[in-house]
Amino acid sequence: MNAAILPAEQTGAEQNPVLNIAIFLVFVAVTMVIVIRASRSNKSAADFYAGGRSFSGRQNGVAIAGDYLSAASFLGIVGAIAINGYDGFLYSIGFLVAWLVALLLVAELMRNTAKFTMADVLSFRLQQRPVRMAAALTTLAVSFFYLLAQMAGAGGLVSLLLGVNDALGQSLVIAVVGVVMICYVLIGGMKGTTWVQIIKAVLLIAGAGAMTIWVLALKGFNFSAVLDAAVNHPENANGAAILAPGLQYGANPIDFVSLALALVLGTAGLPHVLMRFYTVPTAKDARKSVVWAIWLIGIFYLFTLVLGYGAGALVGPETIAEAPGGQNSAAPLLAAELGGPLLLGFISAVAFATILAVVAGLTITASASFAHDIYNSVLKKGRASAKQEVKVARITTLVIGAAAILGGIGVQGQNVAFLVALAFAVAASANLPTILYSLFWSKFTTRGAVWSMVGGLLSAVVLIALSPVVSGSETAMLGPDVDFAVFPLQNPGIVSIPLGFLLGWLGSVTSSRKESKRLAAEMEVRALTGYGAEPPVQH
């Protein structure tokens, strides 16, 4: 989702680029010092990929929250609530409920079974080469589309942070984000990236919490008064309808069901979230980290409810909708309304820092997947040393960083909401069915895994390409003049997710090759008990 851009006439008196730059540079300087200190203990592949499995459940839970709460979702959800009321809050509910799936079905079992990446689980009892290639393909696809959305969001935040509105200035800032991201990963590995996520999560939740208290204080700490003010705002043409379901999805509820399926099931298949489970020493800590993440993310999404309706009450939906950033300008406009240039500077700088942290997490996930799954396991057949593997991961980081910079510049100014939807849809369609089948179905085969991952990936990509988010609508990426949209829904989840499960089952039952029953039994014991899982690295 594009981040907000405030119109010059509204922010001219309030915008303070020097203050905004100073706040942002302080964050970068502090986190870079921490990253450099963390890098001193990076001595092995486990250190670079999994932080030496040295983080506690609480620390990892805060880092997971930092990974999950991207600037795009923060700005987008507040704006969706400000414009569409109840229906906008359904995004928050979907994102939060998704963690119950991760907690109950994935977190502990993944930690017990794998080593560094999602493909470690999928290839445990199946053929290494085809499964790792397919898993690396879906990991890179999800990570890259998520990266594009974050980089485009960085370009959109430029006017808030620096007062730069031209395309060249935004392109330069996207490049700066990419370079800083590469430095975080190259220098600090997973340890450095995790500490950046922890700091960012604390700042983002603290900033949103302060704004929430401020909004409630203006209305006597009475949330009903905030809702009344939003309903009665002169710019609210929908009246009390913003308090009831149906304003956004009433015309096509199937579209919401499809989106909800992707959000709820996609989280448990996001590779950069799954990789976080390997940074803790025990399965108990993996469980604890998800519980911490649920609490923090849940509290944050309650803040977005107050902030969304608060923006509707204090700024007005028409003002928000007419800003160049559209819905996504709600949170920055509210910050400017509440605290002037200081709060606007803090919120915009924290949102920018959020992008830095999220893209760093995505980059190290994609790099680890290529180096560990393709280079070492497939090309070198597991014979590469840890030093060689980490070297390839660092080279991959440079390549992915450069691609993200070019891609972010290419999609700036475009409607990039479809990139976020695509990332979740691919994760839910390709990754989650294969993970669940691998963990819970003893008759799952290599053919089933490859069919599920490749089929889920292709179906999600093709259906989104043929949907209204790409062509044929006013908000389409290619505009209303180009129209080849034959798929009516904006998210393919309701079709591609069942298809991913179906292909996994069909490939398995039609496969003539029988997988090892001994490995299936060993995987089940390891997943349920943790026996045989790699012990924590001692320093």
TADAHU-V996759 format. One record per residue. N is the residue number from 1. PHI is phi in whole degrees, 0 to 359 (999 if undefined). Layout:
{{N,PHI} {N,PHI}}
This chain:
{{1,999} {2,294} {3,282} {4,284} {5,232} {6,276} {7,295} {8,302} {9,291} {10,272} {11,244} {12,305} {13,279} {14,261} {15,289} {16,225} {17,302} {18,297} {19,297} {20,298} {21,297} {22,299} {23,297} {24,294} {25,295} {26,298} {27,299} {28,298} {29,296} {30,296} {31,292} {32,293} {33,299} {34,296} {35,299} {36,296} {37,296} {38,294} {39,292} {40,295} {41,259} {42,279} {43,239} {44,216} {45,296} {46,297} {47,293} {48,290} {49,275} {50,237} {51,62} {52,66} {53,49} {54,253} {55,269} {56,285} {57,300} {58,294} {59,299} {60,292} {61,297} {62,296} {63,295} {64,298} {65,301} {66,296} {67,295} {68,277} {69,274} {70,280} {71,300} {72,298} {73,289} {74,298} {75,295} {76,292} {77,290} {78,302} {79,294} {80,297} {81,290} {82,299} {83,270} {84,250} {85,61} {86,307} {87,298} {88,293} {89,290} {90,298} {91,300} {92,301} {93,298} {94,298} {95,298} {96,285} {97,301} {98,304} {99,289} {100,294} {101,297} {102,297} {103,292} {104,279} {105,247} {106,237} {107,305} {108,293} {109,293} {110,295} {111,298} {112,288} {113,262} {114,261} {115,242} {116,230} {117,229} {118,302} {119,296} {120,300} {121,289} {122,293} {123,263} {124,303} {125,241} {126,243} {127,293} {128,297} {129,300} {130,294} {131,290} {132,294} {133,297} {134,294} {135,294} {136,296} {137,298} {138,291} {139,298} {140,295} {141,295} {142,299} {143,297} {144,292} {145,294} {146,295} {147,300} {148,301} {149,298} {150,293} {151,293} {152,294} {153,298} {154,298} {155,298} {156,291} {157,280} {158,303} {159,295} {160,290} {161,276} {162,241} {163,72} {164,258} {165,248} {166,277} {167,298} {168,296} {169,297} {170,294} {171,296} {172,296} {173,291} {174,301} {175,296} {176,297} {177,303} {178,299} {179,294} {180,297} {181,302} {182,299} {183,297} {184,306} {185,286} {186,297} {187,277} {188,261} {189,59} {190,292} {191,297} {192,297} {193,297} {194,295} {195,294} {196,298} {197,297} {198,298} {199,298} {200,296} {201,298} {202,298} {203,296} {204,294} {205,293} {206,295} {207,297} {208,295} {209,295} {210,297} {211,295} {212,297} {213,298} {214,298} {215,299} {216,295} {217,298} {218,295} {219,247} {220,67} {221,54} {222,239} {223,295} {224,299} {225,292} {226,297} {227,297} {228,298} {229,296} {230,292} {231,296} {232,267} {233,297} {234,304} {235,275} {236,276} {237,279} {238,267} {239,60} {240,288} {241,296} {242,289} {243,265} {244,238} {245,290} {246,111} {247,294} {248,260} {249,248} {250,297} {251,287} {252,218} {253,297} {254,297} {255,300} {256,291} {257,301} {258,295} {259,297} {260,298} {261,301} {262,295} {263,292} {264,291} {265,269} {266,289} {267,302} {268,290} {269,244} {270,288} {271,297} {272,286} {273,280} {274,300} {275,294} {276,293} {277,291} {278,271} {279,270} {280,250} {281,283} {282,224} {283,294} {284,299} {285,293} {286,298} {287,298} {288,297} {289,295} {290,290} {291,298} {292,299} {293,297} {294,300} {295,298} {296,295} {297,292} {298,298} {299,298} {300,298} {301,289} {302,294} {303,301} {304,296} {305,296} {306,293} {307,294} {308,297} {309,292} {310,296} {311,296} {312,296} {313,280} {314,262} {315,254} {316,105} {317,296} {318,292} {319,299} {320,295} {321,296} {322,275} {323,294} {324,306} {325,276} {326,61} {327,306} {328,288} {329,273} {330,299} {331,297} {332,297} {333,297} {334,294} {335,299} {336,296} {337,293} {338,280} {339,238} {340,67} {341,295} {342,292} {343,291} {344,301} {345,297} {346,294} {347,295} {348,292} {349,291} {350,294} {351,297} {352,293} {353,297} {354,301} {355,299} {356,304} {357,292} {358,295} {359,292} {360,294} {361,297} {362,295} {363,294} {364,291} {365,293} {366,295} {367,295} {368,296} {369,297} {370,292} {371,292} {372,279} {373,272} {374,267} {375,294} {376,283} {377,286} {378,262} {379,288} {380,264} {381,54} {382,81} {383,265} {384,288} {385,285} {386,299} {387,295} {388,297} {389,297} {390,295} {391,298} {392,295} {393,299} {394,290} {395,296} {396,299} {397,302} {398,297} {399,294} {400,295} {401,300} {402,297} {403,296} {404,293} {405,297} {406,296} {407,295} {408,297} {409,295} {410,292} {411,257} {412,297} {413,84} {414,270} {415,281} {416,256} {417,301} {418,294} {419,292} {420,295} {421,299} {422,294} {423,300} {424,292} {425,295} {426,295} {427,299} {428,286} {429,276} {430,258} {431,277} {432,297} {433,304} {434,293} {435,297} {436,294} {437,299} {438,297} {439,279} {440,239} {441,239} {442,290} {443,265} {444,292} {445,239} {446,299} {447,299} {448,300} {449,295} {450,293} {451,299} {452,296} {453,290} {454,292} {455,295} {456,297} {457,297} {458,295} {459,296} {460,295} {461,295} {462,295} {463,294} {464,291} {465,299} {466,262} {467,258} {468,294} {469,284} {470,259} {471,210} {472,85} {473,227} {474,297} {475,262} {476,292} {477,301} {478,265} {479,86} {480,285} {481,287} {482,263} {483,220} {484,228} {485,281} {486,253} {487,264} {488,283} {489,265} {490,276} {491,230} {492,275} {493,308} {494,293} {495,257} {496,287} {497,291} {498,302} {499,296} {500,300} {501,294} {502,297} {503,295} {504,297} {505,291} {506,296} {507,297} {508,287} {509,285} {510,263} {511,281} {512,276} {513,277} {514,263} {515,282} {516,295} {517,291} {518,296} {519,293} {520,296} {521,293} {522,297} {523,296} {524,296} {525,296} {526,296} {527,297} {528,275} {529,244} {530,85} {531,293} {532,95} {533,292} {534,299} {535,289} {536,296} {537,281} {538,263} {539,235}}
